[in-house]
Amino acid sequence: MEKHGVQYYYNCGEIPHKVVRVEREYMKRKIFLISLVVILILTGCNKEEKENTQTLETNGMLSYTIDGEATIEKPTKEEGYIVNKIVCANGSDMMWDNDNWEVELTSIKSNDVCMVDFTKDNNVPGYRITVTSNDTSSLDSTSKATTEKGTVIIYTKSVPTSVTGCDARIEDNKVIVENVTLNQTCNIIINAKTLANTILAEYPSSGARSSFDTVYGATALHEATDYDENGAFSGTSYYFTGNPNNWVSFAGSLWRIIRINGNGSVRLLYAGSGGEDGYIGSVQTYNATSSHPAYVGWKYTVGGSLVADRANSNKSEAYTTVETWYNGLSINNQNYIDTEAMYCNDRSIGRGFYTTSTSTVLAFDYAGYTRLITNKTPTFECSDTADSFTTFGLMTADEVAYAGGLIDINNESVYYYLNTSGGSSTGLFWWWTMSPSHFSASLPLVFSVRGSSYPGYLGSTIVYSSGVLVIRPVVSLKSNVLVTRGDGSANSPYEVNLP
């Protein structure tokens, strides 16, 4: 880059629309003017030597004149100025974002000189697009100026449904106004819905299921009472059965929607790329080799009583695997996750009495075993707060039952088993739930779901079984997460954004 007086020259090229934050220098003196002209010198460009946005951010400099007098200061947004129009001598196409106070480059021609005209009068004729909307928080800006016959692009977080008042077209998450020759106002209508509301609009509730004693394959959205991590009523949960359009794209992977939680957040089951890779890591145990019942815990303490086991001073191997995966998410992706959603590792006793004896042939059943095998009455309640965890978890055996699964019976038509091609999401591999089953003949067992050899089969597996079982994380997206596109199908999963 070469300096000539107060003008700065640098190489550039044909730049696609990108926001460029231009470095600025300010004079110590304050100049109060109603209007001024900013000159942007662009020179030495050629098609063979294209520079990227980062280079422009680092090296791009603006040179200004105020009423014909050269200066290194331009007005600030806080002074009430707005860009009225941009004039480029050699046909470059630029935008100025009045809201974010920055240049956007559409295309730059070689050896061009561009004049950016500032004014405090919004009624001055120019080449400016002003935007109104029913959801301005979804827009990147509500005012942009461009060159004569230039293009203005308004970016949106959600797909706009209509635009009126100006000659514009909608393309994905953009409203594009081309050949701008005068000031115009565009009214953009965005009918963005939260993920939960989108689900409820597509699948009106079919009410509560009355029976859970047979395999259930109907595609529907049913409802049940939900509870928070303290065991208090948190609202109605709406859960999917069968094989609905409940695919979500999030954090670089596909997921299946398990249910809308009582607080409005949406619970997801990891599905990988949508093939047979619907798990993280490799095959592993749920917990270390041991004959102690404490090892059914998502977190646990090896004690001499159930109360002692629930002290939760240690992490299970399954917990550690999911925690490592979660910590590997970007901060932006973690911001989508409801860290107060509850995941239950119900260690309550359903039949028999707690014991750590290694000689007892059949010691006791956990409450989940009694609910799902004996009584066939799943629940979203976690009866002891020590069994209640937040941020992330695994699917529970109760959620498998709500979805249509049944103990010791195949169900190959239910979403938690199916991938995008209609096969197993984990291939031959089985996968762990976080629900304890029973302690039998000194063996602690947890519920698991089988792979393609026993499609959708819910059974019980010794916690230290290895070589066949994998981990499928479960997280809940916040209640205010918006659907930006997609219909929930495997080919067009819901894509989400935070408002």
N, C-alpha and C positions, 0 to 999 in steps of 0.2 A: 504494500500500500504506500502511496506517495502523497505527500502533503504539498499543496500549492496555495499559499495564503490561508484562507479560511475554508477552502474546499478540499474534500478528501476523495481520492479516486481508488477504485478497487475493481478487480475482475469479477465478473458474474456471468450468469447464463440464463437460459430459459428455465424459470423456477415454477413448479406447480404450486397451487394455492397452499401456502403454509403461513402460519403466523410467525412473524419475525420481530422479536423484541430488540429494537435498535438501541445501542449504547448511547447515552446522553451525557453531555457536559453542561454545566450551568455557570453563568456569570455570577459574580458576587453581587452585582447591582441588580435591582428589580426594575423591570420595564413594564409599565402599564399602558397597553394600547388596545384599541378596539379590534383592529385586524392587522395581520401581518402575512408575509409570504415566506414560505420555507422552500429552499431549493435543495433538491436531492440530486447530486451528481452521480451518474452511473456511467462508467466508461470502461474501455478495454475488454468488453464482453465478446465472447465468441462461442459458437456451438460446440467446439471441441474441448473447451475448458469450462465445464459447468461446475459451479460451486454449490454445496448443499446449504441447507438452512442454518446449520450450526456455524459454518464459516461466515455467513452473513451476519449472524448474531455477534460473532467475535470481532469481525473486521469492519462491518458496515457502519458508516458514520454519516450523519446528516449535517448539511451546511445550510445556514438560514440567512434571510434578509428580512429586515423589519422596515417597511416603508422605504425600500431601496438601500438601506444601510446594513452592511454585513454584521452579523452577530453570531455568537455560538449559543444563544439562548432562544428557546421557543416557548410559547405559552404553556402553562400547565392546565390540566383538566379542571383543577380547582378554581382557576381564574374565570371559568365560565365560557371558555372558547369551545368551538366546534368546527371541525373541518367541513368546509362548504363544498369544495371540489378539488380535483387534482388535474393538472394539465401537464402532459408529457410531450416533448417536442418530437420524439422519434417513435411514438406509438406504443410505449410500454403501458401495461395494464396493471394498476395498483389499486388497493383498497386501503382506507384508513378506518380503523375501528374506533369510533368516538367514545364508546363505553370503556374499553380496555386501554385506550390511548396508545395504540401501536399500529405499525404498518403491516399489511398483508400483501404479499407479492403474488400476482397471478402469472404475469410474464414480463420479463425485462428485455428490452432491445438494446443493442450495443450503442455505446456513446450517446446515451440519452440524458436529458435534463428534465426533471419533473418538478413542477411547482405545486406545492400543497397550500391551499388557501384557507386560512383560519378566519372565523368570524364569531361574533357573539349574537348575531341576529339569525334566528332559525328560519326566518321568512325570506332570506336572501336567496334568489334563484341560484341553483347549482346542480350538482350531480349526486344528490344524497338520497339514500333510502332510509326511511324511518319505519320502525316495526312496532305494531301493537299485537297483543296476543292474550289468550285466556290463560296462558302459563308462561310468563316471561322468564321464570326461573329455569326453563328448559332451553332458553336461547343463549347463544354465546354473546350476542350484542343486540341492542335495539336501535342502533344508528351507525351506518357506514357510508362513507363517501368513496367515489371512484373517479376515474378519468372519463372524459366524454366518450360515449359509446362503449364504456367499459362494463365490467361484470361485478356485481355484488353477490356474495354468498353468505347466507345466514345459516349457521350450523345449529342443530337442535339435538338434545339428548334423546328425545322420543320422536318417532316418525310423525310428521305433521299430516293432518288429514285434508286440509284445504287452505288456500290462500286467496284473498280477495283484495281489491283496491289497487293492485298494481299488475303489471304484465310479468308474471313469474311462473316458474315450474317447480315441481317437487321431485326430488331425486334422493331416494333413501332418507337419510337424516339431514337433508339440505334443502333450503329454499333458494333458488337461483334466479336472479334478475339480470338479464342480459341487455346490451345495447342501451345503457342508461344515458338519457339526454336531458333529464330534468328531475327535480325533486319528486319523490313518490312516497306514499305511505302504504305498507303492506300489512294486512291483518292476517296473522297466522293462527289457525285453530289446531290445537293439539289435544287429542283425547287420550292422553296417557292414563293408564290404570295401574294400580299396584298389582303385583303378582297375585296376591290373594284374591283381589276383586276380579281379576281376569279369569282365574280358575272358577270362581263362583258364577261368573257370567256364562262361561262355557259349559259348566256342569252344575246345574241347580241341584241342591241337596235332595237325596233320595231318602232322607231320614235315617233313623237308627236301624241297624240290622237286628233282627229278633232272634237269630239263631247262629251259632258258630260250630255246629256239630257235623257239618259236611263241607267239602271243598267248595269254594265260592269263586266263580269265574266271570260273573257279570261285570261289565265296565260301568262304574258308577262312582258317585261321590256321596259317602254316607257321613253321619255325624255321631259324635260321642262327647261326653263331658271330659274336659281337660283340667289339669292341675299344674301349679307352679312348683318350684324347687322346695317350697316350704309346706307343700301338701294342701295349699289353699286353692279353691276354685279359681281358674283363670279364664274361663270362657268355653265356648263350644269349639271342638276340634272337628275339622272336615277331612276325612281320609279317603284315599282312592282304593278301589278294588279293580280287579281285572287288568286290562291292558289299555289304559287311556292315553291320550296325547298329553303326557306329563313330563316331557323331556325339557331340561333346562341347560343352557350353556353358561358355565360359570368357572372362573379361575382356570381357563384353558382346558376344561374337561366337560363331559356331559354328565348329567345327573338325572335321577328320577325323583319326582315329587312324592313323598310319602303322605304328607298331610299338611293342612294349615293348622298351626298350633292355636291354642286358646287365646294367645295374645296377638294373633294376626301374623306372626312370622311364619315362614314356610320351610318345612323340614325336607331335606334332600338326601338321597342315597347315591353315593358315588357310582358312576358307570363308565369311567375311563373315556376311551374314544368312541364307545358305543358298540364295540366288538366283544371279544372274550377277555378284555383286559380291564374289567370293572373292579379293580382292586389296586391297592398300593403295595409297594414292596414285593416280597416273594412269600412263599409258603412259610408259615410260622405257627408256634404254639400260642395259646391264649395266655398261659402263664407257665411258670417254671415247674419242673417235675416235683411233685410232692403228694403226700397222702392226706394233707390237711385241708379242711373245707374252706379255709380263708382264701385259697387260691382261685375261688370263683369270683373274687372281687375285682371290679374295674380298677379300684385302688383298695388296699387292704393292709391289715396288720396281722401277723400270725400270733394268735392269742389262744386262750383256753375257753373263750365264750364268744357268742355272736357279737356282743357289745364290744369286746376287745378286738375282734376281727374288723369291726366297722370303724376303728380309729383311723384307718386310711393313711398310714404313714409311708406306704410303699406304692409304687405304680406297677400295674400289671404290664406284661410285655405288649399286650394289645394296646393299652393306653399309651405307652411310650411310643409305639409306632405311629399312632394317630397324632400325638403331640408333636413329634418330629416333623411329620407332614404339614401340620397346621402352622408351625413356626416357619416353615419354608415358604408359606404364602406371602405375597407382597402385602405391605401395609394397606394399600388400596383395597385388595381383596378381603383382607381381614375386617376392614371397615363395613363390609356388607353383612357380616355375620352377627346374629343376635347372640351375644355372650351370656344372656340370661335365660335362654331356652333350656328346659330341663331334660336330662337323659337319665333314665332309671336303671340301676343295677340292683334290682329288688332281691335282697337277701333274707327277707322275712321267711319264717318257717310255715309251711302249709300243712304238713302231716309229719308226725313223729316228733322227736326231741333232738335238739342240737347235740352233737357229740363229735369228738375228734378221734374216737376209737378206730383203730385199724383192723379190728377183728370182727366188727359188726357186719353181717352180711348185707343188710339193708338198713341204713341208719335213718335218714330222713329226706323228705322232699321239700324243696323250696316252694314258696307260694306260687311262683309261675308255673311249676309243674302241676300243682293242684288246680289252678285256674284253667289251664289249657288242656290238660288230659282228663282230669276228673270232672270238673264243673263246666268246662268250655265257656268261660266268661272272661275274656280279656279286659284289660283296663289300662287307662293312661295315668292312673294314680300311682304315686310312689309313697308307700305308707310310712317309711322312715326317712327322715331328712339326711341321714348318714349315707343312704343309698342314692341320693339325688346329686347329680353332677351337671355342670354347665359347660358352655362354649362348644364342645364337640362330644361325640360318642359313637356308638354303633346302633344299628337297628335293634329293637327289642323283639323278643318272641311274641309279645302281645301285638306289636305293630304288624308282624308277619301274619298273625291270626286275623287281625282286622282287615288286612289286605286280601284275604281269601285263602291263606295257607291253613293246613291242618296237620297235627302231629302224625308222623309216620305214614303220610299219604302224599303222593306226587301231585303237583299242580303246575303244569307247563304253560298255563295261559295267564299267568299273573306277572305284573310289571317287574317285581323285584327279581324275578328269574330271567326275564327276557332282555336280549340285546336288540340292536336296530335291525338285525336280520331274522329275528324270531327264534334265535337259539339262546344258549346260556350266556349270561353276562360274565361268567367266570370260567367258562369251559368246563373241564372235568372237576375243577377245584370246588371244594365246599367253602363256606365262609361263616365266620363267627358272628353271633349276636352278642349282646351284653347282658343276657338274662340267665342267671343261674338255674339249673334244672334240679339236680339232686346230688346227694352224697351217698354213694353206695359201695359197699365192700371196700372201704377206704379210698374210693376214687371220687374226686370232685368233678362234676360234669356241668357243662354250659350248653345251652341250645345253639344249634348251628343249622344252616340251610345247605342242602346238597347241590351238587353241580349237575351236569348233563346226564349222568348215569341214573340219577334219581331226581328228575326235574322239579324244583320248587318244594322238595320234601323237607319238612321241619323235624329235626331229631335232636338227640343229645350226644355230646362228644366230650371225652376226657380232656381236661384243660391242657395237658401236656402232649396231646396228639400233634404230630408233625408230619410234614411231607404231603399234606393234602388240603390244608385249610389256609385261607387268606383273609385279609382285612379290607372291609369296605367302609370308609369313614361316613359319618352322618353329621351334617351341620344344618343350621337354620338361618335363612336369609331374613334380614330385618323386615318388619311389617310395611315400611315405606318404600321398599325397593320397587321400581317401576319396570314394566315390560316395554322395551323399546322396539321390538320386532319379533316375528315368529308366531306360530300357532300351536306350539307345544308338540308337534309331530317330530318323528325321528329325523326327517329331512329338513325341518324348519323349527328347531327348538326355540323355546322362549329365550330371548336375550334380555339382560337386565341392566339397570343403571340406578344409581342413587339420585334422588332429586337434588 
